[in-house]
């Protein structure tokens, strides 16, 4: 018997799926999986948009994204697994986006992606997982409190 696994992936016979490729590498040391996960788009905003509005836009964008995701995974054989996987990957990608934009992007964009990452982490399917600290931190107290997006690499943005 050969130790090589010849994986025959049953590609969904359905228009709604996010997994575009599954295979093993030549030595069967790794499985290779390619997902096409819908992205949460940063909406155009005015530079003077208050952070409360940015937070609300991020919440709405995540709610809209969750609906789109449900539709996209509806043809997957193991859709529950794909839902959780997609949510975890989206959270990570949003966090990486904040990390990569720190110092270079406008504050509203950083806050949007930071709030969105925190909202994805709070979705019921993954909220009990320990996905790391919140991306957006509140600085100050009372009426003076304001949020800042805190990148993982320590590049803090001044508030």
N, C-alpha and C positions, 0 to 999 in steps of 0.2 A: 504494500500500500504506500502510495506517495504521500509525503508530508505537505505537498503543495495543495492548497485549497483552491479549487476552481469555482469561485463564487459566481453563481448566476443570479443576478439581482432582478427581481420582478418589478420592472419599471411600471408605475401605476398606469393603468388604462383609464385615466381620468385627467381632465385638464387642470385640476387643482392639486399641485404638489410643489414642494420646495426643494426636495432632494434631487439633485441633477446628476449625481454620479456616486456609485459605491463600488469599491473593489479592494482587493488586497494588493500590496506591492509584490514584486517578484519573489521575495523570500518569505512571504507571509509574516513579516515582522510587524507590519502596520496595516491598519485598515485605512482606506482613503475615502473620505466622504466630502462631497461638495454640496453646500446648501445655498439656495438663493432666497435670502430672508429679506422681506420688504424693509426699506429704510424709513426712519422717522425724519421727515423733512423739517428743516428750520424755516419757519414762515417769515416772510419779509416783515420787518418791524422798523419803526422809527427809533432813532438813537435815544429819544426822550421817553420811550415806553417804560412805564414803571415796572419794577420787578414783580409786583403782584400780577400784572397782566402777562408777563413772561411765564410765570409759574402756571397760570391758568391755561395759557396756550400749550405749554408742555403737557399738562394733564390731559387736555383735550386731544392732543396729538397722540399720546399713548393710548387713550381709549379708542381712537379711530384706528390706530395701528393694530390693536388687539382684535378688532373686528375683521380687518383685512387679513391678519394672520390666520384667524379661524377659517376664513374662506380658502386661503391658500393651502392650508394643511388638510382640508377636508377629503382629499383623494389619497392621502398617505395611508399605508397599511397600519402603521403604528402612530396614529396622529397625536395621541397623548404624549408620547415620547418626543415627537417633533415640536409640539407646543412648548414643552419645558426646555428642550434644547435651544429652540429659537429665542425664547425669552432670555435665557442665560447668555447666549451669544449677543443679543441686542444690548443687554446691560453692559457686557464687556466692551462692545464696540462704541457705545456712547461714552463710557469711561475713558477709553483710549482716545476718542475724539477730543474730550476735554483736555486730556494730557497733551495731545499734539498741538492743540490750538493755544494753550496757555502762553500768554505774553504776546501773541500775534493776532488774536481775533478780538472783535468787539465784545464788550462785556455782556451784551444781551445774548449773543450767540453762545458764549460759555455758560451763562445761566440757563438758557433753554436746554442745552444738551445735558447739563448737570441735573436740572430738575427732571428731565425726561429719564435719565438713568435711575434716579431715585424712585420715580413713579413705576418704572418697569420692575425694579427690585421689590416693589410693594404689591405687585399683581398676585392674586390669590394662589396661582399655581406654583409660585416660587418664593413667596414671602417668608417662608420658614427656613430658607437656605441662608447660609452666612456668606453673602456676596461681597462683604467688605463694608467699610464705613460709608456714610452718606457722602455724596459728592458736593452737595451744597451745604454750607455752614452759615449759621446766622452769627453776625458780629454785632456787638453792642446790645443794648437793651431798650425796652419801651419803644417810643416813637423813633428813636435813633437807630434801632436795629435794622440791619440790611444784610442781604445774602451775598456770599462770595462763593465762586466755584473753586474748589481746592483740588488741584491736580495731584495725582498719586506720586509723581516724581519730585514733589516738594517745591515746585515753581508756584508759590502762592501769588495770587493776584491781589493787588492792593485794592481796598474797598473804598 
